[in-house]
Amino acid sequence: RDLNGKVSFEEAAWGIRSFADAPINASALDVSDILFRTNRDCGRSVAHTNDAAFVLDCAAEYARKSLRQQRVLPRDDLELGVVFNHYDPEPSLSDEPPNRPGPVCEDIVDEAPRSCASFAAMGYCVASCSPYWHGRHNGNGHHEARSVVASYSAAAADFNVTMLVSSDFHMEPWYDTSNNRGQEAGGDYRVSRYVESTVDMRYVCRDATEGGEVADGCPVTNRNDPPLNFVNTHIDWFFQHQSGAQTISDNTYDGGGDGGGGGDGRVESSSSDESVVVALIVGDVQAHDESQDYMQQDWIDNIYDSTSTVLQEIMSDGRFSGPDHLFLCAGNNDGPHSSIFVDPDNEDDMKASWAWAQAMVDNGIVTNGLQRTYANGLTQIELFNSTGYYLKSMPGTASSVFVMLLNTNLGVDNQVQNAAITSDLQWIKELGASVMVLGHYPSVMDSGMNNPMFAGYEDVVFHTFAGHTHVADDTDTAARFTQVGAVSQVRLQNSTSR
């Protein structure tokens, strides 16, 4: 902002161009003052000259997208009209919204922050009402940071997110359609795996345990860990029925409290046409008994391949719009069984843990995008590579909702993970935002927002999820906890190791 509180679009565009020409590193851009927008935000909204920061946000996202595509940004590409033509063939640029005089956005935020919800819903002050800090001229020729607005409704850039929340895929790479009741898995009834469990045979269905023919259509047994095409039909069904799906939206929150906007943890139905779509997977994408004792492929390579395959299948047709829209936490069958990052001194378990983690990083699920740092200067990826813990922003919520993904194999007293949880909850609270928390084991998660790991930040926790049991249960709205069912066909038989 200039000293008169306005933005020169030409200067803003050239500021972004300068960043585009600079090396991409932490010092090249302070993202704390830019609220990155998406194509949906910039294409659907009306840009008003009294909220110039919104135009800057869209220009920043255009520049950022070009950087991801390794494009050089010509000067003309950042002219105001060109930026919005990139998102909308008929952009709406006006001095005032129709039928109503435009508010002065900084006055609204500073003097009547609770009005932000209604104004942002009409397209006013979308950026100025964000939870990020923005510079404000103090009358002395300098800028000072405006304190974060306490009410969640002040972060009410209109958002609407449809979520697929599922768990326990247990995708079997070598599926035997005859249901051999664990003949090649130590007698584990949950697994129907044929003998030729090699790299070349991955995701080929056979109709016998040994020497069978390729099974056309891969008919399922309704009893065992499912094949790859079963996972695909799970995704297909979700999109076919998405119009009746449950969503989170800005009016879900009550705006109370001094910090985050925990609200009452409800979800609401909404039209899929209005929603950003994300997938939250509460662990266990690997099949049971994927150890070297029960397969011919190298088990470390299999961990990487199985994890990557599930992630790539979910993202393959673009319906989830890339890795930013996909969240997966570690289950007890992911990586080494019940041991992912549990024992740093166990060389084999750590190799298996790193194979799972590398698949997550290589597929863009875990990044340093939030630029968070933790104890001993660890980046987000470095922390993830030692604990399996990470934090991401929920797309379509203007960074007002985050997703925290725990490694519950570590239990409730792992000092490194717990320190990261507390650090991230404090950061989220300072932003005036909220967080959803995913963790595989219900024994760790079923107390919901009252979990001792979240002590002091209960108002920040919007909802919590667990998997593992293969049985869905009614949401505990008081605790904000949901027990998520399984994709796998396996129905448990009083098993304690799932």
N, C-alpha and C positions, 0 to 999 in steps of 0.2 A: 504494500500500500504506500502511496505517496503521502506526503505530510498532510494533504487535505483529505486523507482517508480513502482516496480512490485509487484504482489500478489503471495504469497505462497499458492497454492491451499490447501495444507494440513493444514496450519494454518487457512486459511479461513474456511475450513470445520469444524475444531475443534472450531472455534469461534462461528459458528452457532450451533454446538452441545452444547456448553456451554449455549447458549441462550435457547436451547430446554430443558435443565435441570433446567433452572431458572424459577421462577414464572413469569407468563404472566402479566406484568403491565407496566405502562408507563416508568419506569426506567430500565426495562430489555433490551430495544432495542431502540436505536435512529434511527427511520426510515428515518430521513431526508437525510441520506447518502446511503440508499439502494433503488434502483429502482426495485420494485418487478415485476417480469415477470410472464407471464401466460404459460400454457401448450403450447398454440399456438406459442408464441414467441420462447420458448426453443426448441420445436420440429421442427420448420420450418427453423431456422436460422443456419448458419455456425458459429461455435465458433473459434475464432482466438486467438492465444497466445498473440498477441499484443493488445488485448482488454480483458484482464483478468477479468475486472470488470463485463463483461457480463456473464461470467461463474459463478462468485460469485452471481450475481443476480438470475440466474437459481437455483443455489444451495440453496439460501435463500428461494426462492419460494417452492422448494421441502421440505425444513425444515418446512416452514410455513404451507404447506398443511398437512404434517404429524402431526403437532401440532393440526390442526383443527380436525383431525381424532383421536386425543388423543393417537397417537403412540409414543413409545420411539424410538429414532433414533440410531441404532447400528452404531458403528464407520465405518464399511465397507460400509454402505449405502451412506456415503458422499464422497466416493472415486470418483474422477473426472469422470471416465468412467461410473460408476454406475449412477451418477446423470443424465448424458445425455442419458443413456440407458432407464432411467425412462420415458423420453419424446419421444425418437426416437429410434426405433430398429436398425437403421443404422446411428448413429450420425456422423456428419462431424466435425472432430477436425483436424485443420491444422495449420502449422506455417505461411503459407501465402495463401490467396485466389488464386484460379487458374488464370493464365494469367496476373497477375498484382502484383507487389511488394506491400506488405502491408504498409500503412502509420503508422507513430507513432501517436497514437490517442491523447495523451496529446498535442503534437505539433499542431495537426490540430485544436483542441478546443481552444488553447490559441493564436495561431498565425493566423489561417484562419478559423474562426468559420462558415462562410457562406458555406464553403466546406462540412460541416457536412451533409447537406441534401443529396448530391450526394453520399458521402461515406457510410452513413448509409443505403441508398437504396440498395447498393451493399453488405451489410452485415458487413462493417467495422465499428468499433468504436460506436457500437449501444449504449452501456452504457455510454461511455465517452462523447458522444454528447447529453446526456440527459440534461433536464433543472435543475437537482439537482446539488447541490454543491458537489464537490469532493475534497479531500485533495490533495495538490500538494507540493512536496518537494521544499523548498526554498533555498537549498544549504547550510544551516546552521545546518543541523541535525534536523530540525523541519518541521512541515507541516503547511501550511496556506490555508485558504479557497479560491478557485478560484471564482471570481465574476461570477454571473449568466450571461450567454451569452445573449445579448439583442435581437438578431434576433430570431424570432420564428423558422426559418429554422434550427437553431442550435439544436432544439429539435426534429429533423426529424427522430427519430426512426419510421420506416415505419408503418403506421397504416391505418386501413380501417374499418369503423364502419357503419353497416346498421341499421337505426333507424325506428321503428314503432312509429310514433307520432300520438296519438289519444286522444280523450277527451269525456267527458260526456257519460259514459257507462250507467248510470241510471239503473242498473240491478235490476229487480223486483223479489223479492223472492217468491211471491205468485201470479203467473201469471194466469189471467183468459183469455183464448183464445177467449172469446165471445166479448171482448171490451165493458165493462160496463160503459165506459165514466166517470170514477171516482165515481161510486156509493158508493164505500167503501173508498173514499179519499176526501170527502167533495165536490164532484162534479168536481174535477180537471180532465179535459179531457185527460190529459197525462197519467193517471194511470188506469190500468185495474187489480184490486186486488180483489181476492175473500175473502169471509167472514172469513174462517178458517185460519187466519194469525198467526199460532202457530209455535213453534220451530219444532215440528214433521213434519210439512207440508212444510218447507222451500224447495224451488226449485222443488216442485211438481206442474206441470201444470194441471189445471182443466178446464173443458169445460163449466162451469157455475159459476155464482157469488156465489151461495150457493148450497151445496149438489151435485155438479157436479161430473162427472167421470174424472179419470185421462186421460189427453189428450195425446195420443201416438204421439211422435215426436214433441210435443209442437208447433203447427203451430202458426206463429206470425200474429198479426193483421195489421201490417204495419202502425200503428197509435200510439202505446203506448210505454212506457218504456219497454224494451225487457226482456225476460227471460235469464237464465244462458246459455242455449245452443246457444243463439244468440251471446253472447260475445265469446263463444268458436269458432263459425264459423268465427267471425271477425279475430281471431288469425290464424285460419287455412288458411283463404284466403291470409293473409299477407305472410305466409310462402310458399304457392303455387305460389305466384307471386313475390317472393323476388328477383329473378334474375334481375328484372327491377326496383328494389327499388332505392331510392336516398340514397347516403352515404356521409359521411364526410371522407376526406382523407388528408394525409399530404400536398399534393400539392394544397389543397384548399386555403392555406394561403399565403399571399404575403411576410410575413417576415419583413415588415416595422415597423417603430416605435421604441421607446425606451423600451417599456415594453412588454405587451402581444402581441400575434399574431392574432389580430382580423381579418386580411385579409378582404375579400370583402363579407363574409357571404354566399358564394355560396355552393351548394351541387352538387355532381357529381354522375353519374351512375357507378356501378361497379358490377362485378360478385359476387354473394352471397357466392361462395366457398371461397372467399378471405376475408370475412367480419366477424367481431365480431357483434353479433346481440343484440340490446337493445330495450327496450320499454319505451317510455316517455309518461306518461298519465297526461293530463293537468286538472285533477280534476273531481269531481262529478262521483264517481263510484256508489254511492247510488241512489236509485230511488227517485222520488219526493214524498213528503208528508210521509216520514218515521218518523212520530211522534207518541207518545203514543195514540193520538186521533184516529189514523187510523190503528192500528194493535193490535193484541192480545198478541204477544210476547212482553216482556219487551223491550222498545225502546233503552235502553243503551246496552243491550246484542245484540240487532239487529245491532247496529252500528259496534260493534266489529266483529260480525259474517259476515256481508256483506262485510266489508273491507277485512277481512282475506280470505274470499272465493274468491274474485276477484284476490287477490295477489297469492293465492295458485293455482288457475286455470291457471293463466298465466305461472307460474313456473312449473306446474305439469309434463309436458312431457320433461322437460330439454332443450327445444329449446332455452330458454333464459339464460340457464346456471346459474341459481340461483339469489338470491336477489341483488347481485352487478350489475346485468344487468337490473334492474327494477327501475323506477323513477316515483313517484306519488306525485303531490302537492295537497293541500287542495282546494276543490271547495266549493261553497256556499251550496250545498246539502250534503256535507260530515260532519258527526258529527251533531251538532245542526244547524238548518237552518240559514245560513249567520252569524253564531255567534261563529265559532270555535276559541277558545282562545280570543274572543273579550272582554268579561267582566269577569275579575277574581273574581268579587264579586257575580256573578250569579252561585250559587252552582250547579243547574241542568245542565246549559250549560257547566260548567267546567267538570262535570262527563262525559257528552257526548263527550266533546273534548278529554278527557283522554282516553276514550274507543277507539276512532279512532287512537290516538297516540300510544296506547298500541299495537293495531293490527299491526301497522307499525314497531314498535320495535321488537315485538315477531316474526315477519316474516322476520327479518333481513334487512328490507329496510333502516332503519335508525340505524346507529351504531356510535361508537366513532373511527372509523377506521382511520380518518385523524388526530386524536389526536389534534384537534383544541380546544382552550379554549376561552371563551368570557368574557364579563363583569361579575365581581363578581366571577370569577373562574368557570363559568358554562361550563360543558362539552357539546359536540354536542347533546347528548341525552337529557340532562337537559334543554338546550335551546329549543330543539324541543318540549319537554313536557310542555313548557310555551308559545310557539309562533306558533308552526307548521312549523317553518323554518328549513331547513337543507341544507347541501352541501355534494356532493359525487363526486368521481372521475369517469370519463367515461372509462369503460373497453376498452382495446385494443388501447389506445392512449398514453401509457407510461406516464400516469399522466400529459399529456400536455393539456388535456381538462377536465374541471370540469362541473358539472351540479348544478346550484343553484335553489332551489325550494322554492318559496315564498308563504306565506299565504296572499293572496290579500284581504281576509275578514278583515284584519287589516288596509286596506287602505294604504296611502302613508306617514303617519306621525307617525307611531308607533315607538317610540324611541328605544325600545329593538331590534326589527327586523332591523331597519335601521342601528343601530350601528353594528350589526352582518354582514349585507350586506357590509358595508364599510370595516370592518376588513377583511372579506374574499376576497373582491376584491383587497385590498392592498397585501394580502398574495399571491394571484394568480398572480398578476402583478410582484411581486418579484421573483416568480418561472419562469417567462417568459412564462406563460401558458395563456389559454383562458377559457371562461366560456359560457355555454348556460344557459339561465334563463327561468324557467317555472313559470307562475302565471295564475290563473284561470280567473280573471276579465280583459277583454280588456280595461276597463276604467283606469286600473292601468298600463297595459302593452303595449298599442298600440303605444306609442312613441318610443318603441324599445330601442336601445342603447342610445338614447337621454333622457331617463327617468331621472328625477332629482335625483332619488335614486342612479344612477350610475355616477353622475357627477364627472368628473376627471378620470374616468376609462372607457371611451367609447371605447378606443382601445383594452380593455381586453374582451369586450362583443362580442362574436362571433355571437350569434343569440338569439332571444327571441320568446316566444310562449304564446298564450292565448287560452282559450276555451270559454265556457259559452253560446255563441250565437246559437249553434247548426248549424251554417252555416260556411263553409270554405270560405276563400277569398284568392286572389292572394297575394303572399309574397311581402312585401314592402322591396325591397333589399337595398334601401338607409338607412332605419331605422333598417334593420335587424330584421324584425318582421313578424311572420306568425300567422294568425287567423286560428285555427284548428277546423275542423268540428266535429260532434258528431257521436258516435256509436249508440246512442238511435234513434229509429224510429220517435221520436216526432219532428214535424215541428212546430216551434213557431208561435203563432197567436198574434203578438204585445204584448207579455207578458213581463213585466218588472222584474218579479221574476221567474227565470228559474231553 
